[in-house]
Amino acid sequence: MSSISRRDFLRISKFGALSLGLDLFNLDHLRPAPPASHGRIIKSGIAMFAEPMFKAKQTHVFGRDEVVQLSAEVDGDEGNPFNKVWYLVNGEGYTYSGWVQPVETVYQRPVLNLPEGGQVGEIMVPVCVSRLEPYVFARNGLRLFYGSTHWVKNVLVTNQEKSLWYQIYDSHLKVSFYVPCHEMRLVPDDELSPISPEIAEISKTILVDLGLQLVTAFEADLPVFTARCSSGAKGTWTPMGEFRTYHKGPSIHMNNEGDAVDDFYDLPGVPWVTFFTSEGVAFHGTYWHNDFGRPRSHGCVNLPMHAAKFLYRWTRPFVPIGTEYLHLPGEGTRVVVMNSKLLN
């Protein structure tokens, strides 16, 4: 934990009291957003139940990446202390929302002219299987998931197949992959412009309350955005203290390759990444679970896509359009990570 003076402790305690107040009185909007029309099952073996209860009769077992219809959203057993939302699936049974990524299939019109240097794109189908060459029957590349982001370098036309492809580049693997143009949306510049740039930097603070699994953005003492998160789990806790958001990128390939751990992860196209430590702890969007409210990350602060995108645009330094990664040590918006339950 970073050292915190008594003065800073009192100031953080003030934010903690504000956070507790938000949790008690103003969190109805923090239920997961009304589900999309469909959901992607995030891993094999997820059960469907006759009722929204873990002890109810199991009526079906889903496979990984199976896409199901989300018929309704209901309250049921708590999957974690802050989430008791279940989905009625295919009009037949219930499954806990944390196991399902809400998705849509929104096919796109191809964009044939890219800016010099490329542009960030967003996957708009539940699962996109990239190719190692721009051909339908080429070998498969990475599996890319709804909401993940990737840097588009080029547009290619395959005359033989009469198909259009975006060339994406993975800077970690140093390999290009090819995505059908209709499965990816190029993010327009107006969606990347700064939010509240007129607010003085000293007035902006992000509070991460590990006890409440709650992220709140403040302008002075006014909360302007709040969302549930999933912070670091046991053994990879999110560090507490005060930090700055000094390096950022709209798409990052994250993994713990090289670490001596059994719990390996490899996540291409993590969207809207706002780092606040030199060890790579960050706010970012999450496509591999929907279980916000439970510590389960490797140290980062997992967020729903819309929340991560808000913080990416709201925090400083602002990332110029067309920039894949920005690193400005000593700059950035203040981040306070604390646990309100320890302040009682």
ZABAVO-217001 format. One record per residue (C-alpha): residue in three letters; x, y, z. Coordinates in pm, whole numbers, plus 50000, padded with zeros to 5 digits. Example, Ala and Ser with C-alpha at 12.3 -4.5 7.8 and 13.67 -1.06 7.14 Angstrom:
2
ALA512304955050780 SER513674989450714 
This chain:
344
MET500005000050000 SER501235034949920 SER501925055750233 ILE499055079250322 SER499395108850559 ARG496785117050823 ARG495615146450611 ASP495215123750308 PHE493485097750524 LEU490895123250636 ARG490365134250277 ILE489995098250159 SER487615091950447 LYS485465120050311 PHE485315102549975 GLY484575070050156 ALA481585085950328 LEU480355098849992 SER480795063949848 LEU478815048150130 GLY476085073750075 LEU475925064649708 ASP475735027949790 LEU472905032350037 PHE470745057349856 ASN471475059949485 LEU472355026449331 ASP469185015449153 HIS470825024948823 LEU473755002148899 ARG471874970248829 PRO473264956548505 ALA471824976048215 PRO468774959948056 PRO470214930747865 ALA470854931147496 SER468704909147277 HIS471184880447310 GLY473934868047537 ARG477174848947490 ILE477834821047742 ILE481314828447872 LYS482464792947955 SER481404756747916 GLY479214740348177 ILE476974770148260 ALA473604757248375 MET470064768448298 PHE467674764648592 ALA463904760948613 GLU463844790648853 PRO466294819348922 MET467914800149208 PHE471154780349224 LYS469404751349397 ALA466594749249144 LYS466344720648897 GLN468934722448617 THR467244719648279 HIS470164724948040 VAL473934729648028 PHE475404754547781 GLY478664753047589 ARG481274780447572 ASP480434809047333 GLU476914795947276 VAL474664825147186 VAL471254825847353 GLN468234848747348 LEU467804870447656 SER464034871147704 ALA463844890748031 GLU465764902048340 VAL464584891848688 ASP465804892049047 GLY466924858849196 ASP469624844249420 GLU472624866349480 GLY475484856549255 ASN477614881449445 PRO476704906049723 PHE475874933149469 ASN474234913249190 LYS471074892349207 VAL470124897148842 TRP469234866048640 TYR468304862948272 LEU465354843848133 VAL467054825347849 ASN465314814847527 GLY462004818847712 GLU462704785147878 GLY464754788948196 TYR467084810848399 THR470784816248432 TYR472804840048648 SER473744871948463 GLY477404870848567 TRP477904840748340 VAL476544857948029 GLN477954886347819 PRO475064906547673 VAL475674909447298 GLU474114920346973 THR474754912846607 VAL474984946346429 TYR476454942546081 GLN478314973045952 ARG478824991045624 PRO482474988945517 VAL484625020045538 LEU487105020645250 ASN489195050845347 LEU491195049945670 PRO493195078045826 GLU496955075545791 GLY498155053746077 GLY494855035946119 GLN491795037646340 VAL490375018746636 GLY487584994146557 GLU485054975946774 ILE483724940446723 MET479954941246669 VAL479064904046666 PRO479084879146956 VAL482174860746826 CYS484364870446533 VAL486884844846408 SER489734864246250 ARG491844849845969 LEU495584848645911 GLU495004859845552 PRO492144879945397 TYR490234849745267 VAL487154831645395 PHE488934798145386 ALA492234810245532 ARG493474796045861 ASN491764808946172 GLY493454835646381 LEU492314850346712 ARG488754846646839 LEU487514881846901 PHE484524890247117 TYR481744915947118 GLY482924949747241 SER486624942147213 THR488674968547030 HIS491494964746780 TRP493714987846577 VAL492704987346210 LYS495644993745978 ASN494244987745632 VAL491234977745417 LEU491674949745166 VAL489434938344883 THR489624901644782 ASN488504902344420 GLN488354864744382 GLU485844861744668 LYS484474897144634 SER484944901845006 LEU486164931245218 TRP488534927945513 TYR490034950245780 GLN493644943045864 ILE494124945946240 TYR497504946046409 ASP498244930646748 SER501214949746888 HIS501884923447154 LEU502024893946913 LYS503404915946634 VAL501054898146394 SER498324910546160 PHE494904894046147 TYR491974899545913 VAL488384906546012 PRO485334908045781 CYS484434944845749 HIS480784938745827 GLU481664924846172 MET483604955346295 ARG482604991546354 LEU485215018546311 VAL484845041546611 PRO484145077346496 ASP486265105946623 ASP483405122146816 GLU483215091247040 LEU486845096347137 SER486695133347221 PRO487385144047583 ILE484525145747833 SER484445176748059 PRO487785190647939 GLU486825224348091 ILE486975210148445 ALA490285217748614 GLU492445187048664 ILE492725193449037 SER488925190249063 LYS488735155348913 THR489085123949125 ILE488255087449069 LEU487405068549386 VAL487685030549382 ASP485995015749689 LEU487144979649716 GLY484674971949994 LEU481704982549783 GLN483244972549448 LEU482285007349333 VAL484005032549104 THR482875068749123 ALA484135098548924 PHE483985131849111 GLU484195167348987 ALA485045184749314 ASP482575167949557 LEU479975161149288 PRO479735125049168 VAL479295125448790 PHE479565088148715 THR479265056148915 ALA479595019348822 ARG480134985848987 CYS483514969948923 SER485464938048978 SER488774945549142 GLY491704922549215 ALA490974888949375 LYS492904871449653 GLY496604870049575 THR496364897649312 TRP494644925049511 THR494254959449357 PRO496774981749539 MET495375008249774 GLY496685043749781 GLU496765073849552 PHE497775071949186 ARG497575090048850 THR496175078948514 TYR499345086548323 HIS499235060348043 LYS496315049447828 GLY495315031347512 PRO492025023547335 SER493014986947276 ILE495544966347471 HIS496474929447448 MET496754918947814 ASN498314887247951 ASN500494875048238 GLU502914856748016 GLY506204851448193 ASP504704852948542 ALA505114821948758 VAL501374816248798 ASP498964788148727 ASP496074811848656 PHE497154822448308 TYR495184847448102 ASP495604860247749 LEU493134887147642 PRO493494904347304 GLY491664936647235 VAL490934947847591 PRO488994980447536 TRP489365015547678 VAL492375009847903 THR493335036548155 PHE496435025748348 PHE497245040548688 THR500325020848799 SER503625011948635 GLU502844975048693 GLY499914976648451 VAL496964980248689 ALA494204997548495 PHE490545005448448 HIS489284987348138 GLY486274972447966 THR485544935548017 TYR484174909747772 TRP485064877747962 HIS482524881448244 ASN479494901548352 ASP479944895848726 PHE480644931248847 GLY480504934749225 ARG482834905449296 PRO486674908049322 ARG487914885349043 SER490604902848841 HIS494404899748847 GLY494684934548997 CYS492974956348740 VAL489594972748788 ASN487224954648550 LEU484324976148429 PRO481384973848190 MET482314987047845 HIS480405019747875 ALA481985027648214 ALA485535020748095 LYS484955042247787 PHE483655071048001 LEU486745070548224 TYR489035067447922 ARG487535099347778 TRP487055117948108 THR490545112948254 ARG493715130748158 PRO495955128847968 PHE493585129947672 VAL494675105447400 PRO494915122647059 ILE492835107946779 GLY494905082446589 THR497175074546886 GLU497455037946986 TYR499125043647323 LEU500045074147530 HIS502585074147816 LEU503115106748010 PRO504645100048354 GLY503795126248614 GLU500525135648448 GLY496985122748476 THR493825123348682 ARG494005114449051 VAL492855079549149 VAL492155070649513 VAL491845033349590 MET490515025949938 ASN488185003150131 SER485355021050312 LYS484794990450531 LEU488214996350686 LEU487335032350777 ASN484525022851016 
